[in-house]
């Protein structure tokens, strides 16, 4: 007889750290998108110069990214402490995604100031590095959850879908930017794709955050339905076997 693995919720005692993690990631993504949109709108109307816009965004990415990264780090650790098995391994890998927001405002200085690298399109490479540092651990995080036999089925399917969401929001802006600066500079078609890429990049924290919130909901729903399923599987008194 084939042994069936017993399903377990993502967290054992409380789902509060998972809810806070998803909420923090989503909120950081929304605030980042709002700051970028306001700064771009003011620059287009001539209220601030392009240099002032760059300084404002760099300041937010440096300060806000540091705060968000530390918060993500602490919440991933909390989730790992409250989980077991494959879910714990996923949260441990997710810890490394915390360095993505921290690097967002520091990658350019690290690569070309501290390390002294000399590369073309430095800002593009720095932005790609920060994106990959966040997206790669998040992809592995969702891959582990999707492939773990003890994770509830709904969480596994959602994790599988989230892999492609993270991959799309990470790779599309990078590919478009590389084409715009290195492959086909000045091409009108690439310019339109750049506009789309600028909108997609706003989702790189929002979509994973929403996925984590939905994972928490599905896991809590699994706990709620588990006693009913166990009761239905227990033979009633007087039943024949």
C-alpha positions in Angstrom: 0.0 0.0 0.0 1.4 3.4 -1.0 2.1 5.6 2.0 0.3 9.0 1.7 2.1 12.0 3.1 0.2 13.8 5.8 -0.5 17.4 4.8 0.5 20.2 7.2 -0.2 23.9 7.2 2.6 26.2 6.3 3.0 27.5 9.9 2.3 25.4 13.0 1.0 27.7 15.7 0.1 31.0 14.1 0.0 32.5 10.6 0.7 36.0 11.9 4.3 36.2 10.6 3.2 35.0 7.1 0.4 37.6 7.0 2.8 40.3 8.1 5.4 39.2 5.5 2.9 39.4 2.7 1.4 42.7 3.9 4.9 44.2 4.3 6.0 43.1 0.8 2.8 44.3 -0.8 2.9 47.7 1.0 6.5 48.3 0.1 5.7 47.6 -3.5 2.7 49.9 -3.5 4.7 52.8 -1.8 7.6 52.3 -4.2 5.2 52.5 -7.2 3.5 55.6 -5.7 6.8 57.4 -5.1 8.0 56.5 -8.7 4.7 57.7 -10.2 4.6 61.0 -8.3 8.2 61.8 -9.1 7.8 61.0 -12.8 4.6 63.1 -13.0 6.3 66.1 -11.4 9.3 65.7 -13.7 7.1 65.6 -16.8 5.3 68.8 -15.7 8.6 70.5 -15.0 8.1 70.8 -11.3 11.4 69.1 -10.6 14.4 68.4 -12.8 15.5 65.0 -13.9 18.4 65.2 -11.5 16.1 66.0 -8.6 13.9 63.1 -9.5 16.9 60.7 -9.6 18.0 62.0 -6.2 14.5 61.6 -4.7 14.2 58.0 -6.0 17.7 57.1 -4.9 17.0 58.4 -1.4 13.8 56.5 -1.1 15.4 53.3 -2.4 18.3 53.6 0.0 16.3 54.3 3.1 13.0 52.5 2.3 14.9 49.5 0.9 17.0 49.1 4.0 13.9 49.2 6.3 12.0 46.8 4.0 15.0 44.4 3.8 15.4 44.2 7.5 11.7 43.7 8.0 11.6 41.0 5.3 14.6 39.3 6.9 13.0 39.2 10.4 9.7 38.0 9.1 11.2 35.2 7.0 13.2 34.0 10.0 10.0 34.1 12.2 8.1 32.1 9.5 11.0 29.6 9.4 10.9 29.1 13.2 7.1 28.5 13.1 7.3 26.0 10.2 8.5 22.5 9.6 9.9 20.4 6.7 9.8 21.7 3.2 8.0 24.9 4.3 10.9 25.7 6.7 13.4 25.1 3.9 11.4 27.5 1.7 11.4 30.3 4.3 15.1 29.9 4.9 15.8 30.4 1.2 13.4 33.3 1.2 15.6 35.1 3.8 18.1 35.8 1.0 15.4 37.7 -0.9 15.6 40.3 1.9 18.9 41.6 0.4 17.1 42.6 -2.8 15.5 45.8 -1.5 18.7 46.7 0.4 20.7 46.5 -2.8 18.2 48.5 -4.9 19.7 51.9 -3.9 23.2 50.6 -3.3 24.0 48.2 -6.1 25.5 50.9 -8.4 27.8 52.2 -5.7 28.8 48.7 -4.7 29.7 47.6 -8.2 31.3 50.7 -9.6 32.5 52.5 -6.4 33.5 49.8 -3.9 34.5 47.1 -6.4 35.7 49.5 -9.1 34.1 47.8 -12.1 34.1 49.5 -15.4 31.1 48.4 -17.5 28.7 50.0 -20.0 25.2 50.9 -19.0 26.2 50.7 -15.3 22.7 51.7 -14.0 21.1 49.0 -16.0 23.4 46.3 -14.7 23.0 47.6 -11.1 19.2 47.5 -11.4 19.3 44.0 -12.9 21.5 42.8 -10.0 19.1 44.1 -7.4 16.2 42.5 -9.2 17.8 39.1 -9.5 18.9 39.1 -5.9 15.3 39.4 -4.9 13.6 37.4 -7.6 15.9 34.3 -7.6 15.4 33.4 -3.9 11.6 34.1 -4.3 11.4 31.7 -7.3 13.2 29.0 -5.3 10.9 29.7 -2.3 7.9 29.1 -4.4 9.5 26.1 -6.2 10.1 24.4 -2.9 6.5 25.0 -1.7 5.1 23.8 -5.0 7.2 20.6 -4.9 6.7 19.7 -1.2 4.3 16.8 -0.7 3.3 17.9 2.8 2.1 21.4 1.7 -1.7 21.6 1.2 -2.7 21.2 -2.5 -4.1 24.7 -2.8 -0.8 26.2 -1.6 1.1 24.1 -4.0 -0.9 25.2 -7.0 -0.7 28.9 -6.0 3.1 28.5 -5.5 3.4 27.1 -9.0 1.6 30.0 -10.5 3.6 32.5 -8.4 6.9 31.1 -9.9 5.9 32.5 -13.3 4.7 35.7 -11.9 8.0 36.4 -10.2 9.9 35.2 -13.3 7.9 37.6 -15.6 8.1 40.7 -13.4 11.9 40.1 -13.0 13.0 39.2 -16.5 10.7 41.3 -18.8 12.0 44.8 -17.6 15.6 43.5 -17.7 15.4 42.2 -21.2 13.6 45.3 -22.5 16.2 47.6 -20.8 19.1 45.6 -22.3 17.5 45.9 -25.8 16.9 49.6 -25.3 20.5 50.5 -24.2 22.7 47.8 -25.8 20.9 46.1 -28.8 18.5 48.5 -30.4 19.0 52.0 -29.0 16.6 54.5 -30.4 14.2 51.9 -31.8 10.6 53.3 -31.4 9.2 49.8 -30.8 11.7 49.3 -27.9 10.6 52.6 -26.5 7.0 51.4 -26.2 8.2 48.2 -24.6 10.2 50.3 -22.1 7.0 52.0 -21.0 5.4 48.6 -20.4 8.5 47.4 -18.6 8.3 50.5 -16.3 4.8 49.4 -15.3 5.7 45.8 -14.9 8.7 46.5 -12.6 6.3 48.2 -10.2 4.8 44.7 -9.6 8.0 42.9 -8.5 7.1 43.3 -4.8 3.3 43.6 -5.1 2.6 40.2 -6.8 4.8 38.1 -4.5 3.4 39.9 -1.5 -0.2 39.2 -2.6 0.8 35.5 -3.3 2.1 35.2 0.2 -1.1 36.7 1.7 -3.2 34.2 -0.3 -0.9 31.4 0.8 -1.6 32.4 4.4 -5.3 32.3 3.7 -5.2 28.9 2.1 -3.1 27.5 4.9 -5.5 28.8 7.5 -8.4 27.5 5.6 -6.7 24.1 5.5 -6.5 24.1 9.3 -10.1 25.0 9.6 -11.2 22.2 7.3 -8.8 19.6 8.7 -10.9 18.6 11.8 -13.9 18.0 9.5 -11.9 15.8 7.2 -10.5 13.8 10.1 -14.0 13.4 11.6 -15.3 12.1 8.3 -12.4 9.6 8.0 -13.1 8.0 11.5 -15.5 5.1 11.4 -18.7 5.7 13.4 -19.5 3.5 16.3 -21.3 0.4 15.2 -20.1 0.6 11.6 -19.0 -2.6 10.0 -15.5 -2.8 8.5 
